[in-house]
Amino acid sequence: MPKAKEAALRALAIDDTLGEAHVSLAHVSFLYDWDWPVVEREFKRAIELNPSNAEAHHRYSHYLMAQQRIDESLAESKRALELSPIDLNLNVHLGWHYLYARQYDQAIDQLNKAVDMDRTFADAYIWIGLADEQIGNYPDAIAAFQRTLDLLPEGRPEAQALLAHTYAVSGKRGEALRIVGELQDLAKRKYVSSYQIAAIYAGLGDKNQAFAWLEKAYQERADGLVNLRVEQRFDGLRDDPRFAELVRRIGLPQ
């Protein structure tokens, strides 16, 4: 991320009217620096320079959701899709918006549209799985996450963690802990987000372990932390003072 920021700043030094560079700077400031005034300024500048930049609207919607500005996020999500209607990522992204807005039927409908466009697009199944989990449809959620893993030759730690969380909330504690062990072994060879492991422990009802892993996520500046205020998997932690303190340290709205 620091290298990405350096490259974005170098691009802007060459040409301050380059909208894509403003998007890149905003994105790093959002996911890593948590510098919220810079994020807002840079996304708005990017859209001002090029209102037809679908990626600028897409990334800006992520920031707006993290700030719990739900209606604004939806408007940006829809605008991005209007500008690039056959983009698979943007079709999935609208489903992502509905998921975090807790509109699960709409999320599933939109994500199924993306699957109809390409049944091998792994990311669609991740969000379908999350939506199914939230409505208590655990068998379909497990099948969706397993489908994601089948489509990714080397797997993906996030998908494994999401599968483990569904096992946890559906009462399959042993299966969830087995995956935690696999992820910790994997972390010796490649990056595994502590945020995702924290979510598994939250699903298991182990608050102390969940907060211990959230603290590790904070130290590594895991990108998932920007969604802490809207992430359903941490709903069980919200009444704990440690949650409010972490939100304050990240700088998200209370």
N, C-alpha and C positions, 0 to 999 in steps of 0.2 A: 504493500500500500504506500509506504513512503516513496518508493521508486515511481509508482504511478503518479503520485502527487507532483514529484519533481518533473516528470515528463509533461504533465498538463501545464504546469507553470512555465516550463520552457516553451511550449507551443504558444501560450498566451503572450509571452514576451516577444515572440516573432510576429504574431498576429492576434491582437485582442478581440478581433471580430469573428474569430473561429468558434462557432457555436458548440461544436463537438468537444473542444477543449474545456469550455465552461461546464459541459455535462460531466466530463471526466473529473474535473476538480470538485464539482458538487458531489459526485458519487463517492469519492474518497473521503471528503469532509463529512459525509453522511455515515458511511459504514465504519470508518476508522477513527477519524478525528473527533467526531461528535461535536462539531463546531456548527451549531444550528443556524446562526445568522449567516455564515458563509454559504451553507447549503441552500438556504432560501434565496439569497442574492444570486448565486451562480446559476441555479435552475431557472430563475426568472429571466436572467440575462440571456441564457441559452435560447429560451423560447422567444424572447424579444428579437433576437438576431435571426432566428429561423423558426417561425411558428409551425412549419410543416415537418419539423424534426420529430418523428414518432418516438424515438428513443428518449428524447428529452422529456416528453410528456409521460412516458412509461416510468422512467426513473423518478420523476417528480412525484408521481402518484405513490410510490413506495414511501417517500419521505412524508407525504401528507398523511398516509395511513399510520405511520409510526407516531405522528403528532396527534393522532385521533381526530383528524379533520376528514371525516369519512366521506361526506358529500363531495368535497373538493377532490379527494382521491378518486372517487368514481368518475367525476367529470374528466379528469386527466386520463384515466384508464380507457374510457370510451373514446376520447379524442385520439389517443394513440392508435386504437384499433380502427377508427375511421380512416386514419392516414395510411394504414398498412393492414388491410382487412384479411389478407391471406397469410400473415406472419403467424406461425404457430406459437411462438413465445408470447405474442401479444394476445392471442386467443386464450392461452392458458392464464396469462396475467389477469384478465378480467375475471376468470374463475377464482384466482387467488384473492382478488379484491372482495368478491362476495363471501369467500371463506372467512376472511378476517373481519368482515362486516357482520358475520354470524348469520348470513342469509344462505343457509346450506342447500336448500332446494335449487336456488338460482345458481349456486356454485356448481353443483353436480350437473345441471342442465348445460351450463356453459362449457364445462370441462369435457362433457360427452361430445359436444360439438367439435372440440379440438381433437378428441380421439377419432371421430369420424373422418377428420381431415388426414390423419396419419396414425394408424394403430400401433406404430412402433415408436412413437414419441414418448420417451420415458417420463419426462417431467409431468405430463398430464396425469399420469397414474399416481404420482406423489400427492398431488392436491386432491384428487378423487379420494384417495385413501384417508387423508386428513378429514375431509368432509364426511365420509362414511363413519369415521370414528366418532365425530362429534354428535351424530344422530344415533349412536349406539349400534350401528350396523357393523359389528366387529369382524364377522367372517369376510364381508366384502372389502373392508379396509385392509385386512391381512392379505387378501388376494391381490389387491391393488399394489401394495408395497412389494409383494413377491414378484409381481409382473414387472415392476420397475427394476428389481434386481436381475431378473431374467434378461431384460433388454440391455443391461449394462454389463459388458463382458467382465470387467474387473470389479463390478459392484460399486456402491457408493456409500460411504459411512453415514451420510444423512438418511438414506433410505433404510439402512440397517437400524439406525436409531429410532426412526419413526415406526418401524415394525416392532421394535422392542417396546416402545411406549404403548402401542395397541395391545401387545401381549400383557403389559403391566395393568392397564385399566380394565382388561377383560378377565383378569384373575389368573393369568398364566405367568405367575411370578418366576418360576424356574426358567422358562424360555426367555423372559426379559433379562434376567441376570446372566444367562448364558451369553446373550448378545453383548451385554456390558463387558464381559470378560474378553470377547472377541475384539471389541472396539479398543479396549485398553492394550491388547496385544498389537493391534494394527497401528496404534498411535506410536509404537516404537519405530515404525518404518515410514509413516506418512502422517500428515496433519489430520487429526480428528477433533472436531469442535467440542470443547468442554460444555458448551451451551446445550448440545444435543444430549450429552450424557446426563446433564442436570435435569433435562426434561423427562428422561426415563425414570430417574429417582423420584421426581415429582409425581409421575404416574403410579409409582409403587407406594406413594404416601410417605416416603422417607424424607421429611423436610430438611433435616440436618445435612444429609448427603446432597440433596438438591441445592441448598444454599452454598455448600462447600464447592460444588462444581460450578455454580454461577459465579462464585468469587474467582475461580480459575479462569472462567470465560471472560470476566472483567479484566483480569491481568493480561490475557492474550488478545483483548479487544475483539472477541468473536463477533462476527458481523450480525449474528442473530439477535444480539442484545438490543438492537435498535427497535425490534418488534416486541419488546418485553411487555409493554402496556396493552397490546392487543392479542398476544399469544395465548390461545385457549389452554394449552398444555400446562400453563402456570397458574391457572385460575385458583387452584387449591392453596397457593402460597400468598395470595393477595392480602389476606388479613394479618399476615405476619409483619411486624415492624421492620424486619430485615429486607422485605421486598420494597417497601417505601423508601428505605435508605438507599438501596441499589438504584432504584429509579432516579432518586435525587442525584446520585453520583454520576450517572450517565447524562443527566440533564434533560430527561424526558418530562413532559407535563405530568403533574401529580394527579 
